[in-house]
Amino acid sequence: MTSPDLLERPDLKDADTSKDDEVFHYVRKNQIAESAVMGNMVVALCGETFPVTKSPKPGSPVCKDCKEIYNSLPKGGKD
């Protein structure tokens, strides 16, 4: 998986507890729309599995594991 395959902003995994526990996860771009419409499950970089239900707002908390994995991936792009 290369970084162009990943969403530039993370998506949310709803927590069953308070909103303080909500964090956004990085998932593949091509899975987001289908998950949001059809309710299909997506797998985040950290391994969490969930349906996409919300979009993040600037400053939203990001899963620490997803962020570390994303930052360690080679950055794709054309030279």
Protein Blocks (a to p, Z undefined) as FASTA:
>chain_A
ZZklpcfbdcddddfbdfklpccddddfklmmmmmmnopacddfkopacddfbdcdehia
cdfklmmmmmmpcceddZZ
